[in-house]
Amino acid sequence: MTNSEIPDLMTSVRMVQQVESLPRLTGLMIASTTQADRRTAMVELNDRMAWIAHMTDILPLPGNENLLLELRETQSVLLSNIERLNTLVRVRIDGDALDSDLEEIQMLSAANQALSGKLSVQTGYFAAEMREQMFSQSSQLQSEIDQHQRDLFLLTLFVLLSTLLFALYFEFKVVRRILRMQRVVSKVELTPDELNDHGRDEITQLAETVKSYVQRIQSQEARMKQVHDELAFLAEHDSLTGLANRRHLYVAARRLLEQSLQPICVAVLDIDYFKQVNDRYGHANGDRALIHISQLIRDSLRDNDILARFGGEEFAAVLPVRSLEDTLAIFDKLCRNVSHNPVNLDGREPIYLTLSIGLTLVEPGTALAEGDEGALDALNAALKEADDALYEAKGSGRNKICLSRTAQALEEALP
């Protein structure tokens, strides 16, 4: 079987498929009601005829000159009929067709049907002839396959015998050493020194290479863990002050609201006149002041209290308290700590800053009583109340602590 026979057979089959589509496309053109539909059908027919002519040219037909002439003659008549049908259908769509034109359309349609069938038979004859040639060569092909199988069997037998002859050598000189290396590498934790191999051959070089890779991988893992820890910290902390950010505040505060059996104080703190610090001393010194104030606030609260930078010079704190009196004591101390510890700038006079604070209290059990999103809703409401109280503190002179109405009402209800 030659390399060209299968492509030739496939070409003849494709040609039959193209021919069999002609009657359908002719019918579409005849049924066209608009010039756009007619043109689309005509383009498809011309494309099919071009393909059929091309495949006729590339089909090997030595000794079949008569068949080739018949094919081309049939295609020529089909093409002429299609052109005539295109003209008649265009006239019919325009509304100028005569009865004789309509009769001619029917005649040409029937003629194209017959010619397409004739062309399909002619092409199918060649395809059948190609199949017969291929089937006649199948026994020869099977014989060649059997010979290749015998050759493959002999080659396989030779390889197996060679493998058996060198099995002992590979067992002691190669396999055992590689298995030892594999066992070491498969350990969850290993030290590079476990890969040491005493020798001077390629396996020793491989062991040294793997050892080098293990050392680099372990070093890279350590760096990746460090970077991961840093990114995890930055994801929930403010990069300037090191305090928790808004995201961490919401997570930690929701958990505290759900679990605490004491009232929860929610406070919003703002540095008074901080914009003037930036305008007068510059943003770099403003950042130094922010870091200083945030550290003073952190030092004034308990280790388990939640403190976050809420944005700009604003902070938020969430902490369990026993009473409103206890809350005020904590934040009075915090305000004194900030006002009595100025920000020291190089070569400049100390900057004394104060805080305005808005406070509210959340009654224990409020989060659980409000359903699945109760903690979040309670936190948002508390932050809004604390922010309103902060606005009141700033509007009444600053450097003050103002309570929300909820905080005042809850204090009256607490024992």
Residue, then its C-alpha position, 0 to 999 in steps of 0.5 A: m500500500t503506497n503512501s498516497e492511496i489512503p489520501d486518494l481514497m479520502t479525496s474521493v470520499r470527500m468529493v462524493q460528500q460535496v456532490e451529494s450536497l449539490p441538490r440541497l443547495t440547488g433547492l435552497m437557491i430555488a426556494s430563496t425569497t430574497q436576493a440575499d438568500r439567493r446570493t448566499a446559496m449561489v456562493e455555497l454552490n460555486d464553492r462546492m463546484a470549485w472544490i469538486a473541480h479541484m478534487t477532480d484535478i488531484l485524483p489519480l486517474p491513469g488509464n481512466e481518461n474516459l471517466l475523467l472526461e465524463l466527470r468534467e463534462t458533467q461538472s460543466v453542464l451542472l455549472s451552466n445549469i446553476e448559472r442559468l438557475n441563478t439568473l431565473v431565480r433572480v428574475r423570479i424574486d424581482g417579480d418579472a418571471l414568466d410562466s415559461d421561466l418557472e417551468e424552466i426552473q423546474m426542468l433545470s432543478a430536475a436536470n441538476q438532480a439527475l446530473s448530481g446523481k450521475l456525478s455521485v455515481q461516477t465519483g463513487y465508482f473511483a472510490a470503490e476501485m480504490r477500496e478494492q485495491m486496498f483490500s487486495q493489498s491487505s494480505q501483504l500488509q498482514s504478512e509484513i506486520d507478522q514479520h515485524q512482530r517476529d522481529l520485535f519478539l527476537l529483539t525483546l528476547f535479546v534485551l531480556l537475556s542481556t538484562l539478566l546477565f547484568a542484573l547482579y551488577f546493577e543490583f550491587k553497583v546501582v540499584r541498592r545505592i539508588l534505592r537508598m537515595q530514594r528512601v532518604v529523599s522520601k522522608v518527610e524530614l531529612t538532612p542533606d548529609e544523609l545523601n552522602d555517597h562514598g564513591r567516584d562514579e556518576i551515582t555519587q555525582l547524582a547524590e551530590t547534585v540531589k544534596s545540593y538541590v535539597q539544600r536549596i529547596q530547604s533554604q527556599e522553603a524557609r524564605m517562602k515561609q518567612v515571606h508568607d508569615e510577613l504577608a499574612f501579618l500585612a494582610e491583617h495589620d497596618s503597615l505603618t503602625g503595626l496595629a490590626n487593620r479594619r479586616h482583622l478588627y471585624v474578625a476578632a471583634r465578631r468573635l469577641l461579641e459572640q463569646s463574651l459574657q461581659p458588656i463590650c465597649v466599642a470606641v472610636l478614637d481620633i487625634d485632635y488637629f492632626k492635619q495641622v501636624n502634617d501641614r506644619y511638620g510634613h507627612a514624614n513627621g506626621d507618620r512618626a507622630l502616628i506611630h508614637i500615638s498608636q504605641l501609647i494607645r496600645d500600651s494603655l490597653r490590656d493585651n487581649d483588648i482589640l485595637a486597630r487603625f481605622g483609617g488616617e488618624e482614626f483608631a478603633a478599640v473593642l474590649p470587654v468591660r465590667s461597667l461604664e465606670d470601668t470603661l471611663a477609667i480605662f480611657d481617661k488613663l489612655c487620654r492622660n497617657v497620650s497628652h502627657n507624652p509628647v512626640n519628640l522630633d529631631g531639632r524641633e520642639p515636642i508636639y503635644l497631642t490629645l484624643s477625642i473619643g466616642l464610646t458605646l457599650v454592647e450588651p452581652g448576648t446581643a450578637l447571638a440574639e440577632g441570628d447568624e449575622g448578629a455579631l456583624d450587625a451588632l458591631n456595625a451598629a456599635l461602630k456607628e454609635a461610637d462614631d456619632a459620639l466621637y463627632e459630638a466630642k469633636g464638636s464640643g471642643r475636642n480632647k473629650i470622651c463622649l458616650s453614646r445614648t446606648a452606653q448611658a442607657l445600658e449603664e443604668a440597666l446594669p447592676 
